Amino acid sequence: MKSQRLHKYILFLGIGILTSCLDNVSPNEETGPEYFTPVLSSTLGQNDFPQLERNPMSKEGVLLGKTLFYDPALSQNGKVSCASCHDPSMSFTDGLGLSNQGVSGKPLHRHAPPLFNLAWHKGLFWDGGSVNLESLVFGPLTHPDEMGADLNEVLHYLRGSSTYPALFKAAFKSDSITSALVGRSLAQFTRNLISQDSKYDQWKRNEIELDDPEIQGYQVYQKNCSSCHSEGLFTDLSYHNNGLDASYPNPAELEGIYLGRYRISFEEKDRGAYKTPSLRNIALTAPYMHDGRFNTLDEVLDHYDHGVQVNESLAPQLTDGIQLSEKERSDLLAFLNTLTDYEFIHNKAYQQ
Amino acid sequence: MKNIAILLIAILGFTACNNNDKDELPASMEVNFSFAHSLNGQALELENEAYTLPSGESFTPRKFKYYISNITFANSTNNSSYKVEDGYFLIDQAGKTSFSVEVPTAAYDQLTFYVGIDKSRNHSTDQVGDLDPNNDMVWNWNTGYKFLVLEGEWEYQSSERQGLIVHIGNNDPESEQNFKAISFDLEDAGKSLGSSATANLSFEAELSELFINPNTLNIHELESTSIMGGDLAIQIANNYQEGLFSLK
């Protein structure tokens, strides 16, 4: 009797081990992807986390997206991944003004934007030309000066890989690997990059205190910056001409790249207008502006102090520039430094 | 009892007869669409240098492709119609220039199709089939599909060769700008449907029509021959709605 029971236990144990092995190969094949909604800090100022009905986030989808994000084999020469220009240690930008790190080695015309809190962005890219992450990812993936990928070759690589088919199956319950699913999984990973644990957030949640210069800098921010860099996401997600240039060249081969939002909207007010970048993690995201022309925050503040170029589409808030005293400036910089989110840049879940 | 049996046999007989009648035409017909392209009356061949644009430039085409979608067959007598759902077809001078659709068998004397992609499908590109983003028809700096693409090189009176890039899509997500309906009277063309199980509709697209009627574009006088939106794109879209396609 006793030995019979023992046999049964061993049998159960064996089944348990087998099952767990199978689970490793294809997680949740029985139950399907585990869908989730990220938990948000009140300090983001957002009531909900927008997702696309056709592409709800799942743990498996995010994992697949992360694997693709860090995989240089997707690129034409096998050397450039998304992370090459979107490095987690710099809140997913690259520290370069106009990168020449793409497959062609030619410099780009826009600065790689940091990636966080993207779920709330109605327009993506500096000019808002792309309207959802699912579609955006094909831009950098196929651009000849970025990853230069041929999507048919990407699919051929993924289908022939020893790991990807199981990841796709787990994420989308599908045996077929398509461009659309590549886009959706990368969208899930990037939509899940949420920065909400800076010193500022902790202060707002009454978890810590800020020192005097930081608090005074917060007031300088509120008075001078918050009309565009709205508190919460620290961007109004809108487009403004902040007076970088008086006029905009338009060479045919560059498809209106210097015209700003105008090339998308064809509205005069959008000439030279770009999306307000978030001030979150700003200490990590130099150089600044859509073309990375300013190397330091002091240069940015110098521009607003006396460098604004006036033309018809200039944001009305900037007609007279923004003049700060030396103390106001140093307080403001102290406050801006509280917006660095070390939890975010060290979050292992976002890294390879 | 006997009477009932006779009645039943009679009914069965009638039904059988009816079935026989219907068997002549299946429940659905296959309609084959094919597209031939010409420029200034000559059959289009990519990389061939022999063409002249309406405003006098010599032109070498390199790419010509467009989407046909939202195909609807209609009967103008009884006001019935049938729309091909989820039908998005890429026509490519360098690739596929024909497709087939299944249509419930009935008499149709009108046809409408659109050039381009409707709003419900144009705001995302994570799609499959002919809308797969690997078809070189999605923008890499914008979201959505190029409805019609013509690329090539032109020169005028020994000027320098320059690129002509025509990428027509939609710049205004709220509207369906440049998404154009094109209607054909099948009866006038002697192509009314409903009398056979397969029908062939052969269309010709004359590329000159992109630059004339109702809007005239003088290529060598344009500030830029890279047309990717704005007013010039709208003018070209109005031109393709007017006379680009004819049913042969």
Contacts between the chains, C-beta under 8 A, distances in Angstrom:
chain1	res1	chain2	res2	distance
A	54	B	124	7.9
A	54	B	126	7.9
A	55	B	126	7.5
A	125	B	141	6.4
A	127	B	141	7.8
A	129	B	139	7.3
A	129	B	141	5.0
A	129	B	142	4.1
A	129	B	143	6.9
A	130	B	141	7.5
A	130	B	142	6.7
A	130	B	143	4.7
A	131	B	123	5.9
A	131	B	124	7.9
A	131	B	143	4.4
A	131	B	173	6.9
A	132	B	123	7.3
A	132	B	124	5.7
A	132	B	143	6.6
A	134	B	124	5.8
A	134	B	125	7.6
A	134	B	126	4.1
A	135	B	123	7.9
A	135	B	124	5.1
A	135	B	125	4.1
A	135	B	126	6.1
A	135	B	133	7.7
A	135	B	138	7.3
A	135	B	143	4.6
A	135	B	144	7.8
A	136	B	143	7.1
A	138	B	125	6.1
A	138	B	133	4.6
A	138	B	138	6.1
A	138	B	140	6.8
A	139	B	139	7.9
A	139	B	140	4.2
A	139	B	141	6.2
A	140	B	140	7.9
A	142	B	133	8.0
A	142	B	140	5.9
A	143	B	140	5.2
A	150	B	134	7.7
A	151	B	132	7.7
A	151	B	133	6.3
A	151	B	134	3.6
A	152	B	134	5.3
A	155	B	134	7.5
A	178	B	128	5.5
A	178	B	132	7.0
A	179	B	126	7.3
A	179	B	128	7.9
A	179	B	132	5.4
A	179	B	133	5.1
A	179	B	134	5.3
A	180	B	126	4.0
A	180	B	127	5.6
A	180	B	128	5.6
A	180	B	132	7.2
A	180	B	133	7.7
A	181	B	126	7.7
A	183	B	125	7.3
A	183	B	126	3.9
A	183	B	133	7.3
A	184	B	126	5.5
A	187	B	126	7.7
A	250	B	224	7.0
A	252	B	163	7.1
A	252	B	165	7.5
A	252	B	224	4.5
A	252	B	225	6.5
A	252	B	226	3.8
A	253	B	163	7.3
A	253	B	226	7.0
A	255	B	141	7.0
A	255	B	226	6.6
A	255	B	228	5.9
A	256	B	228	7.3
A	263	B	229	7.3
A	264	B	142	6.5
A	264	B	171	6.9
A	265	B	171	7.4
A	266	B	171	5.8
A	266	B	229	6.3
A	266	B	230	4.9
